[in-house]
Every structure is written in structure tokens, then in C-alpha cells.
């Protein structure tokens, strides 16, 4: 394919490259030639993998044992007991009130102040409880490299790490995975 000597010039338009041959009025386009990696001898053939959109659930060998362990952990967990107790308290005393409240400024203020103090007490108690059984959570190197130059991101990242380390659901998910790996 030695047509380089026949070429006078190449012109690029919005379409394919056009080659004009010397002593010829018929232009040829590059797409007419077999050039490119796809025509080389080492090129791999096109292939595909069959796609299945059916969900195949994970099969637990000792599902009952895992569920039993999880239930026992949850029922004896201090955090869960605390949440259960506080949920009942707030439902009874603030959410599903069984008394009428006179609509005057004094009563509304006292009620909202009582609610605010209750939420503060809940948050303080919960924060103390969270510190007793926290997971060890760290950033990846790439995250550390990204946040090191931005103080706002660094502060937000600290809050996120603290939330993750004390999240009840994440702890239990980790415990379930640990049970599963220990049973198999």
C-alpha cells in the first residue's frame, strides 16, 4: 500500500479525510482503506458476556444461627435499650400527648422549652453511650490527600467518621458478617 508518492495533499473537512491523487479528479476517502488497529494481525475479536438481570439472593448456610445471634445482640445492646426507652418516653410525653394545652404564650413557651431540654438530655446521653462502643474508622490515603487542603472538608470528614464509627446499624451489619464468616 505505497500510495504516499501519489498524494498531493490531504484536506480535513468536517467529514472523513479526503485524499486527492496526482493527475486524478476522483477523490478517495480514508474510510475506503483498511487502516487502523482493527485490521492488524494481533487484534482481538469482539466478545461479550451474557447479561443476566435476575437477582440471585445470597444463600446462608446457618441463617437461623445468624438471626439468633443478631437478635440476642440487639436485645442486650445498651444502645438499643437506650433508644427503645427514649423512643417510648418521647412518644408518650411529646408526640402522642394525652392532654390539652391552652394556647397562650406562656404554655407554648414552657412546652417547647421542655421539649428542647428533653432533646438536649437525649443527645447528651446518646453521645456518652456512643463513645463506649465505637468502631475504628479511618480514611483512605486518597481521601486524606483530597481533604488536607480544605479546612471545611476536613471538619465535615471528622463528623462523618464519628457518625460512622458510632452507627448502631453499621455495627450490627459488621457483627452479622463476622458471624457469617465464623460459621462457614
N, C-alpha and C positions, 0 to 999 in steps of 0.2 A: 504494500500500500504506500508507494512512494509518489504521492501527488503533490508534495511540497514544492517541487520545481515548477508545477503548473499554476501555483497560486499567485495571483497578483495582489490580492488584498482580502482582508476579512472585514466585514461590516456587521456591527451588532445593532440590531433593531430591537423593538420590544418583543419580538418573537424569537425563533431559533437563529443561530449564527448562520449567515449566508456567505458562501464562498463563490467568488467569481473566477472562473478559469480563464487563462490567457487564450486569446483567439476564439472565444466562445461567447455566445449571448445567452446561454441557458444557465441560470444559477442553480446550485445544488445546496441543499441544507445539510447541516451536520447530522441531523437525525436520520439521514439516509445511510450513514456509515455505522458499522458495529464497533463503536469505541466505548471505552469505559470499563470499569471493574467487572461488570456483569458478564462480559464476553471473554474474560481471561480464563485460563485452564484451572486455576486454583479456586474459583468462585464456588461457594457452597450453594446448593439448591435451596429453593424456598421450602420452608417446612412450617408446620403448625401443630399445636397441641389441642386436642379435643377439649372443649369447654363444657363443664357441667354446672348448671345453675341450681342443682339440687343440694339442699343443706344436709350434711351428714353429721348428726349430733355425736358429741364425744360420748363414748361408752365407758362408764365407770364400772370397774370390776366389783368393788366393795362400796357401792353407793350408800347402802344403809349405814355402814360404819362411819362413813364420812359425814352423813347427815346427823347421826347421833352425836359425834364429836363436836360438830358445829353448834348444835342445839345446846349441848352441855356447856360449851364455852360461853355462848351468848347469855345463857341464864345465870351463869356465875360471874360474868364480867361486871366489874364495878361501874364502868362507864355506861353500860347498857342499863343496869339497875338505876343509876342516877337519872338517865334520860327518861326511863319509864316513870319514875317517881315525879320528876319535874313536869312531864307531859300531863300526868293525871292532875297535878296541882294547878297548872295553868289552864287546863280545860275547865276544871271545876270553878276556880276563882276568878278567871278573867275572860274566858272565851264563852262558856255556857253559863252566864250569870243567871241566878235564880231570884234576883231581887230587882226592884225598880230603882232607878236613880233619878232624883229630881234634877231637872235641867236648869241648874243655876251655875254661875261661875265657880263658886266655892266647891261644890260637889264634883264638877267636871275636873277641876284642878286636882283635887285630892285623889280622885280615881286615876287620873293619868299619872300623877306623881307616884302613887302606889304601884302602878303597873311598871313604870320606869325603874323604880327601886327593885322590884322583883326581877326584872330582866338583868339589871346590873349584878344582883346577887347570883343569878343563874350563870351569867358569863364568868364571874369570878370563880365560882365553884367549879365550873366546867374547865376553865383554864388550869386550875390546880390539879384537877383529875387527869387532864390530858398529859401533863408533864410526867406523870408517874409511869406511863407505859408507852413511850414514844418509840417509833421506828427510826432507824438511822437512814436518813435520806440525804443524798449528795447530788450535785450537778455533774454532768458530763464535762469533759475538758472543753468541748466546743461551746457549750453554754457558758462556761466560765470565761472563755475568751470573748464571747459576744457581750456579756454584761459588764465586763470590767471597765468599760469606757463610759458607762451611762449610770449615773447615781440613781435615777428613778427606776431603771430596770433592776438594779441591784437590790433596792429596797423591796420592790414588788416580788422579786425572786425569793427573798428571805421569807416573806409572808406565805408564798406558795409552798415553799419547802416545809414550813412549820405546819401548814394545813395538811399537807400530805402525810407528814410524819405522825400526826395525831388522829388521822381519819379512822373512825371505827370500822367503816366498810372495807377500806383497803387492808386493815389489819386482819379482818376475818377472811378476806379473799386470799391473803397470803397464808393464813393458817389452813384453809381448805386445800390450797395447792401443796402445802407441806404434808398434810395428811395423805393426800393422793399419792405423792411421791414415796412416802414411807410405807404405804400399804402395798405398793406394786414393786 
